[in-house]
């Protein structure tokens, strides 16, 4: 992974992971994608972004998800066992 593309600075965007030191966070990009925007549409809106930034965002989010342990609420555990 290209860790240089995802940066964290204490005084920038409250220490959230940003793209290459810009004020665009990983979460901004993921939110735009989740809202249905394509990578090309996002680049049209934010031309300072590069195609490789998207791969870095995906890799960062995947790594973060793998590194976390998620607990299901008790009621969800019971439902999943019943299925």
N, C-alpha and C positions, 0 to 999 in steps of 0.2 A: 504494500500500500504506500502511496505517496503522502506521508504524514505532513509534508511541507504545505500541502494545499489546505489542510484544516489547521487553523490556529486558534489559540485561546489566549486572550489578553485580559487581565483583571479589569481594566477600565473601559473595555469596549464591549458593548451589548451585554453588560453585567456578567462578563466572563463566559458567555456562551460560545460554543465552537463556531467559528466564522470561516468563510472561504478566503484563503490567501490574505489575511489581514484586513479584508474589507469589512464593512458593517453588515454584510449579508450572512445570516447564520445558516447552519445546516438545517435548522428547523424551518426557516423561511422557505428554502428550496423544497424541502419535503412537503410543506404545506401547499405550495403552489402546484406541485405535481399531484398531490392528493385532490386538489380542487379541479383537476382535469387539464391543467396547462401542459403542453409538451415542452421538451427541452428547448426546442427552437423558439417557441413563443416566449419562454423565459429569457433566452438570450436576446431576443428582439427588445424586450423590456429592460434588460440589464446587460448591455453589450460588453461590460467588463468581465462577465462570466465567460468561461471557456468550456468546451465539451468535456475535457478531462476533469473539470470541477464536479460534474455530476457523478462520475465514477467514484471520486473521492467521497462524496456525500453518501452514496450507497454503501461503500465499504465501511465508512465510519458508523453508519446506523446499524449495519449488520454486525459489526464487531461489538458495538455497545449492547445490542440485543443478546448476543451470545454470552457476554460477560455478566449479565444480570440474571438473577434467579427470580422467577415470577411465581407468586403464590396465588392459587385460586381461592376465592371465598368459599367458606364451608358449604354453602348451598349449591355452588357450582360443582364442587367435587361430587356431591351426592347425585346431581343430575348426570354428570358425565359417566359415573359408574353404572347408572341405570340404563344408559344407552348401550 
